Amino acid sequence: MANRQTRSLDSSRRPFILTIAVAIALASMTMAGVVGNSPAQAVEDPEPSPSSEPYEIQLEQPADEAIESRDLLEAAEAVSGTLQLLRFEGEEGVGEMVVAEGISAEELDRQAVDLFERVGTTVPAVASAIILSEAPLDAADLAAAGLAGTVQLLEQETDGFDLLTEASAESESDSAVSRGASESPAVAAVAAVVNDWSPYFPADWRAEGFNMNRCTNYSGGTCHSTIQAASLSQSVRWMDDHRPNLWPSSRFGLEFGVALKNYSFCDADPAYTPGYWLNPDYYEWSTGVPASAVPYLDTNRLSDACGSMSHELGVRYPSGLIAGATYGFTVTTKRNIYNSSSTYDASFQAVYDNCTDLGVGTSTDCMGLTNPSFPWGQRSATVVNTSRYFSFPKCARMHDKWTAPIQWANGGSVLMPAPLNYYDSCFSNSWY
């Protein structure tokens, strides 16, 4: 047992029942680090301390009583550790958030509310947390702290995503348009054709990339240091003649999102700058897709094309969603100091569930490993084409039956064409 001083929780409050299980930990559990087991293309992220060992704590609580932020912070202190990450899960949605050093329970609650307000929902229950301990724990340590559970060290995930080594062949969407080429008359003619997505795909997609600041260190309730962050919010909605219950097969899930572009390395451009406006080392993410539909953060980017970085959400069971409801998805990361903006494309796609075949739970690493036939219609749909050179940070929207997507500046307001016929003021003004 480690020689440490422990503090018991307030005996007047109910004890935690903790189950600590082996899982894949993140390479960096800091405010400048990542959440979701994403291959990290780091931008000046510090290395984790070799003496720190992370533990994932699954919290069990009565069905009628939610775990509070105060409980989590006190549990971490009781084992001489620090609370590093929270995972939320429920019918309100799913998400994860890195915890700032020295944060109060009140500020932690406020940040959680803000995170889920961005996707139009309330904060779900805490499903799990990660505590970083300065020394190994065992059952006796937990017992001395008034806790109960078992302890196993998390495995470390150290392999990072690197644009220089993970470059691959162009994707179908990228090969259709060469970088830097002006839009040809043929492309312009295609752009004028009325858009028509299959009715099982969403009818509406919105997005905004915007810059923000995030506090990384609190003391006495006051923020003492911040980072410049980049945040991308997207949403989809089934409406008009589009319905999620038209989803054609339970063996396929839906993935939607954007792929940022940086072709300068692929073209051996001497002016190459690394990374993208939004890199994958997420500080926080959330979605309003309920846990029953099994949303997952699509972080497996090994098949991304050279010069392409995807930010997508997967939904294992889209048929369980509701027509007319808006489902948001947001990610935030440390801003890239090298690239202040990035162009992108956006798409929907049906992905086959290989997780069931492998006998494992749904995750980004086992969805879409193979591509069996999809005889019901479109397997994928282009939302915003690369050739339009849309970029973040800005706002964008595309709707079925429109002839072209719309882009406008942050803080602006634009009249949406029929059938919407109202002004969209973008997320940073009024998303919902």
Secondary structure as the mmCIF struct_conf table of DSSP 4:
data_model
#
loop_
_struct_conf.conf_type_id
_struct_conf.id
_struct_conf.beg_label_comp_id
_struct_conf.beg_label_asym_id
_struct_conf.beg_label_seq_id
_struct_conf.end_label_comp_id
_struct_conf.end_label_asym_id
_struct_conf.end_label_seq_id
HELX_LH_PP_P HELX_LH_PP_P1 SER A 8 ASP A 10
TURN_TY1_P TURN_TY1_P1 SER A 11 SER A 12
BEND BEND1 ARG A 13 ARG A 13
HELX_LH_PP_P HELX_LH_PP_P2 ARG A 14 PHE A 16
STRN STRN1 ILE A 17 ALA A 21
STRN STRN2 ILE A 24 ALA A 25
HELX_LH_PP_P HELX_LH_PP_P3 LEU A 26 LEU A 26
BEND BEND2 ALA A 27 ALA A 27
BEND BEND3 THR A 30 THR A 30
TURN_TY1_P TURN_TY1_P2 MET A 31 ALA A 32
BEND BEND4 GLY A 33 GLY A 33
BEND BEND5 GLY A 36 ASN A 37
HELX_LH_PP_P HELX_LH_PP_P4 SER A 38 ALA A 40
BEND BEND6 VAL A 43 GLU A 44
HELX_LH_PP_P HELX_LH_PP_P5 ASP A 45 SER A 49
TURN_TY1_P TURN_TY1_P3 PRO A 50 SER A 51
STRN STRN3 GLU A 53 GLU A 60
TURN_TY1_P TURN_TY1_P4 ALA A 63 ASP A 64
HELX_LH_PP_P HELX_LH_PP_P6 ALA A 66 GLU A 68
HELX_RH_AL_P HELX_RH_AL_P1 SER A 69 ALA A 78
TURN_TY1_P TURN_TY1_P5 VAL A 79 SER A 80
STRN STRN4 GLY A 81 GLY A 90
TURN_TY1_P TURN_TY1_P6 GLU A 91 GLU A 92
STRN STRN5 GLY A 93 VAL A 98
HELX_LH_PP_P HELX_LH_PP_P7 VAL A 99 ALA A 100
STRN STRN6 GLU A 101 GLU A 101
TURN_TY1_P TURN_TY1_P7 GLY A 102 GLY A 102
HELX_RH_AL_P HELX_RH_AL_P2 ALA A 105 GLU A 117
TURN_TY1_P TURN_TY1_P8 ARG A 118 GLY A 120
BEND BEND7 THR A 121 THR A 121
STRN STRN7 VAL A 126 SER A 133
BEND BEND8 GLU A 134 ALA A 135
HELX_RH_AL_P HELX_RH_AL_P3 ALA A 139 ALA A 144
TURN_TY1_P TURN_TY1_P9 ALA A 145 GLY A 146
STRN STRN8 ALA A 148 ALA A 148
HELX_LH_PP_P HELX_LH_PP_P8 LEU A 153 LEU A 154
STRN STRN9 GLU A 155 GLN A 156
TURN_TY1_P TURN_TY1_P10 LEU A 163 THR A 165
BEND BEND9 GLU A 166 GLU A 166
HELX_LH_PP_P HELX_LH_PP_P9 ALA A 169 SER A 171
HELX_RH_AL_P HELX_RH_AL_P4 GLU A 172 SER A 175
TURN_TY1_P TURN_TY1_P11 ALA A 176 ALA A 176
BEND BEND10 VAL A 177 VAL A 177
TURN_TY1_P TURN_TY1_P12 ARG A 179 GLY A 180
HELX_LH_PP_P HELX_LH_PP_P10 ALA A 181 SER A 184
HELX_RH_AL_P HELX_RH_AL_P5 PRO A 185 ALA A 191
TURN_TY1_P TURN_TY1_P13 ALA A 192 ALA A 192
BEND BEND11 VAL A 193 VAL A 193
HELX_LH_PP_P HELX_LH_PP_P11 VAL A 194 ASN A 195
TURN_TY1_P TURN_TY1_P14 PRO A 199 TYR A 200
BEND BEND12 PHE A 201 PHE A 201
BEND BEND13 ALA A 203 ALA A 203
STRN STRN10 ASP A 204 SER A 219
TURN_TY1_P TURN_TY1_P15 GLY A 220 GLY A 221
STRN STRN11 THR A 222 ARG A 237
TURN_TY1_P TURN_TY1_P16 ASP A 240 ASP A 241
HELX_RH_3T_P HELX_RH_3T_P1 PRO A 244 LEU A 246
TURN_TY1_P TURN_TY1_P17 SER A 250 ARG A 251
STRN STRN12 PHE A 252 LYS A 261
TURN_TY1_P TURN_TY1_P18 TYR A 263 ALA A 268
TURN_TY1_P TURN_TY1_P19 PRO A 270 ALA A 271
BEND BEND14 GLY A 275 GLY A 275
BEND BEND15 TRP A 277 LEU A 278
BEND BEND16 PRO A 280 PRO A 280
STRN STRN13 TYR A 282 THR A 287
BEND BEND17 VAL A 289 VAL A 289
HELX_RH_3T_P HELX_RH_3T_P2 ALA A 291 ALA A 293
STRN STRN14 PRO A 295 ASP A 298
TURN_TY1_P TURN_TY1_P20 LEU A 302 SER A 303
HELX_LH_PP_P HELX_LH_PP_P12 ASP A 304 ALA A 305
TURN_TY1_P TURN_TY1_P21 CYS A 306 GLY A 307
STRN STRN15 SER A 308 VAL A 315
BEND BEND18 ARG A 316 ARG A 316
HELX_RH_3T_P HELX_RH_3T_P3 PRO A 318 GLY A 320
BEND BEND19 LEU A 321 LEU A 321
TURN_TY1_P TURN_TY1_P22 ALA A 323 GLY A 324
STRN STRN16 THR A 326 LYS A 334
HELX_LH_PP_P HELX_LH_PP_P13 ARG A 335 ASN A 336
BEND BEND20 ILE A 337 TYR A 338
BEND BEND21 SER A 340 SER A 340
STRN STRN17 SER A 342 TYR A 352
STRN STRN18 ASP A 353 ASP A 353
HELX_RH_AL_P HELX_RH_AL_P6 ASN A 354 LEU A 358
TURN_TY1_P TURN_TY1_P23 GLY A 359 GLY A 359
TURN_TY1_P TURN_TY1_P24 THR A 364 CYS A 366
STRN STRN19 MET A 367 MET A 367
BEND BEND22 GLY A 368 THR A 370
TURN_TY1_P TURN_TY1_P25 PRO A 375 TRP A 376
BEND BEND23 GLY A 377 GLY A 377
BEND BEND24 ARG A 379 ARG A 379
STRN STRN20 SER A 380 VAL A 384
HELX_RH_3T_P HELX_RH_3T_P4 THR A 386 ARG A 388
STRN STRN21 SER A 391 PHE A 392
BEND BEND25 PRO A 393 LYS A 394
STRN STRN22 CYS A 395 HIS A 399
TURN_TY1_P TURN_TY1_P26 ASP A 400 LYS A 401
BEND BEND26 THR A 403 ALA A 404
STRN STRN23 ILE A 406 TRP A 408
TURN_TY1_P TURN_TY1_P27 ASN A 410 GLY A 411
STRN STRN24 VAL A 414 LEU A 415
HELX_LH_PP_P HELX_LH_PP_P14 MET A 416 MET A 416
TURN_TY1_P TURN_TY1_P28 PRO A 417 LEU A 420
BEND BEND27 TYR A 422 TYR A 422
STRN STRN25 TYR A 423 ASP A 424
HELX_RH_AL_P HELX_RH_AL_P7 PHE A 427 SER A 430
#
